[in-house]
Amino acid sequence: MICQSKLYLHPDIVKELEQTSWIPNYLHKRMIWASLIASDESQNSKKRMYRIKDSLIRKYGKDWWEDVYSRLKPVYAAKERIKRIHSGPAVSAFIAKTYIGAEVEDDERIEALMMIPKS
């Protein structure tokens, strides 16, 4: 999911995961859960979030869920900023067809992901 840009994680956390052979610790797991919840754009995303909430509380406890929940707002903000990169057909064509556009998109994506706290 990280390679496909479907998981919203701070770039330093991605490097940490890569160094640990993609085996997450508890902090990484909380960040991943927040990213999965925030990236859900289905019609039943709210119901799914509450099911995830219940299962996380049962497995890890209420404090764990509260940490995941506190991470949701920055992840949503980063996701929305990344979505705005492709704000229209002209911008999308510029990004897709030029090297400079691709570099700008990549830089903007990294800046958006840096908005997500890494601790």
C-alpha positions as a Markdown table, in Angstrom:
| # | Residue | x | y | z |
|---|---|---|---|---|
| 1 | Met | 0.0 | 0.0 | 0.0 |
| 2 | Ile | 2.9 | 2.4 | 0.7 |
| 3 | Cys | 4.4 | 1.8 | -2.8 |
| 4 | Gln | 0.9 | 2.5 | -4.3 |
| 5 | Ser | 0.6 | 5.7 | -2.3 |
| 6 | Lys | -2.5 | 4.4 | -0.6 |
| 7 | Leu | -1.2 | 4.6 | 3.0 |
| 8 | Tyr | -0.6 | 8.0 | 4.5 |
| 9 | Leu | 2.4 | 7.8 | 6.8 |
| 10 | His | 5.2 | 10.3 | 7.7 |
| 11 | Pro | 8.2 | 9.7 | 5.4 |
| 12 | Asp | 10.5 | 9.0 | 8.4 |
| 13 | Ile | 8.1 | 6.3 | 9.6 |
| 14 | Val | 8.2 | 4.7 | 6.1 |
| 15 | Lys | 12.0 | 4.6 | 6.3 |
| 16 | Glu | 11.8 | 3.1 | 9.8 |
| 17 | Leu | 9.4 | 0.4 | 8.6 |
| 18 | Glu | 11.7 | -0.3 | 5.6 |
| 19 | Gln | 14.7 | -0.7 | 8.0 |
| 20 | Thr | 12.7 | -3.2 | 10.2 |
| 21 | Ser | 11.8 | -5.3 | 7.1 |
| 22 | Trp | 8.2 | -3.9 | 7.2 |
| 23 | Ile | 7.5 | -5.3 | 10.7 |
| 24 | Pro | 5.7 | -2.5 | 12.6 |
| 25 | Asn | 6.0 | -1.8 | 16.3 |
| 26 | Tyr | 2.9 | -0.6 | 18.3 |
| 27 | Leu | 3.4 | 3.1 | 17.4 |
| 28 | His | 3.6 | 2.1 | 13.7 |
| 29 | Lys | 0.5 | 0.0 | 14.0 |
| 30 | Arg | -1.4 | 3.0 | 15.5 |
| 31 | Met | -0.3 | 5.2 | 12.6 |
| 32 | Ile | -1.2 | 2.5 | 10.1 |
| 33 | Trp | -4.7 | 2.1 | 11.6 |
| 34 | Ala | -5.2 | 5.9 | 11.5 |
| 35 | Ser | -4.2 | 5.9 | 7.9 |
| 36 | Leu | -6.5 | 3.1 | 6.9 |
| 37 | Ile | -9.5 | 4.7 | 8.6 |
| 38 | Ala | -8.7 | 8.1 | 7.1 |
| 39 | Ser | -8.2 | 6.7 | 3.6 |
| 40 | Asp | -11.6 | 4.9 | 3.5 |
| 41 | Glu | -13.8 | 6.8 | 1.0 |
| 42 | Ser | -16.6 | 4.2 | 0.8 |
| 43 | Gln | -20.2 | 5.0 | 1.6 |
| 44 | Asn | -20.1 | 3.0 | 4.8 |
| 45 | Ser | -16.8 | 4.4 | 6.1 |
| 46 | Lys | -18.4 | 5.7 | 9.3 |
| 47 | Lys | -19.8 | 2.2 | 10.1 |
| 48 | Arg | -16.5 | 0.7 | 9.3 |
| 49 | Met | -14.6 | 3.1 | 11.6 |
| 50 | Tyr | -16.9 | 2.2 | 14.5 |
| 51 | Arg | -16.3 | -1.5 | 13.8 |
| 52 | Ile | -12.6 | -0.9 | 13.8 |
| 53 | Lys | -12.9 | 1.1 | 16.9 |
| 54 | Asp | -14.7 | -1.7 | 18.8 |
| 55 | Ser | -12.2 | -4.3 | 17.7 |
| 56 | Leu | -9.2 | -2.1 | 18.6 |
| 57 | Ile | -10.7 | -1.4 | 22.0 |
| 58 | Arg | -11.3 | -5.1 | 22.6 |
| 59 | Lys | -7.8 | -6.1 | 21.5 |
| 60 | Tyr | -5.6 | -3.2 | 22.8 |
| 61 | Gly | -7.7 | -1.1 | 25.1 |
| 62 | Lys | -9.4 | 2.4 | 25.1 |
| 63 | Asp | -6.1 | 4.3 | 25.4 |
| 64 | Trp | -4.8 | 2.6 | 22.3 |
| 65 | Trp | -7.9 | 3.7 | 20.4 |
| 66 | Glu | -7.7 | 7.2 | 21.7 |
| 67 | Asp | -4.2 | 7.5 | 20.3 |
| 68 | Val | -5.4 | 6.2 | 16.9 |
| 69 | Tyr | -8.3 | 8.6 | 17.0 |
| 70 | Ser | -6.0 | 11.6 | 17.8 |
| 71 | Arg | -4.0 | 10.8 | 14.7 |
| 72 | Leu | -7.0 | 10.8 | 12.4 |
| 73 | Lys | -7.3 | 14.6 | 11.9 |
| 74 | Pro | -3.7 | 15.2 | 10.6 |
| 75 | Val | -4.0 | 12.2 | 8.3 |
| 76 | Tyr | -7.3 | 13.5 | 6.9 |
| 77 | Ala | -5.6 | 16.9 | 6.4 |
| 78 | Ala | -2.7 | 15.3 | 4.5 |
| 79 | Lys | -5.0 | 13.2 | 2.4 |
| 80 | Glu | -7.1 | 16.2 | 1.4 |
| 81 | Arg | -3.9 | 18.2 | 0.6 |
| 82 | Ile | -2.7 | 15.3 | -1.6 |
| 83 | Lys | -6.1 | 15.2 | -3.4 |
| 84 | Arg | -5.9 | 18.9 | -4.2 |
| 85 | Ile | -2.7 | 18.4 | -6.1 |
| 86 | His | -4.8 | 17.1 | -9.0 |
| 87 | Ser | -7.2 | 20.0 | -8.9 |
| 88 | Gly | -8.2 | 20.0 | -12.5 |
| 89 | Pro | -7.5 | 18.5 | -15.9 |
| 90 | Ala | -4.8 | 20.9 | -16.9 |
| 91 | Val | -2.9 | 20.4 | -13.7 |
| 92 | Ser | -3.3 | 16.6 | -14.0 |
| 93 | Ala | -2.0 | 16.7 | -17.6 |
| 94 | Phe | 1.0 | 18.8 | -16.5 |
| 95 | Ile | 1.8 | 16.4 | -13.8 |
| 96 | Ala | 1.4 | 13.3 | -16.0 |
| 97 | Lys | 3.2 | 14.6 | -19.0 |
| 98 | Thr | 6.2 | 16.6 | -17.7 |
| 99 | Tyr | 9.1 | 15.8 | -15.5 |
| 100 | Ile | 8.8 | 19.1 | -13.7 |
| 101 | Gly | 5.2 | 18.4 | -12.9 |
| 102 | Ala | 6.0 | 15.0 | -11.6 |
| 103 | Glu | 8.7 | 16.5 | -9.4 |
| 104 | Val | 6.3 | 19.1 | -8.1 |
| 105 | Glu | 3.7 | 16.5 | -7.3 |
| 106 | Asp | 6.2 | 14.4 | -5.5 |
| 107 | Asp | 7.5 | 17.3 | -3.4 |
| 108 | Glu | 3.9 | 18.4 | -2.6 |
| 109 | Arg | 3.0 | 14.8 | -1.5 |
| 110 | Ile | 6.1 | 14.6 | 0.7 |
| 111 | Glu | 5.2 | 18.0 | 2.3 |
| 112 | Ala | 1.7 | 16.8 | 2.9 |
| 113 | Leu | 2.9 | 13.6 | 4.5 |
| 114 | Met | 5.2 | 15.6 | 6.7 |
| 115 | Met | 2.1 | 17.2 | 8.3 |
| 116 | Ile | 1.4 | 13.8 | 10.0 |
| 117 | Pro | 3.1 | 13.6 | 13.4 |
| 118 | Lys | 5.8 | 10.9 | 13.6 |
| 119 | Ser | 5.6 | 10.3 | 17.3 |
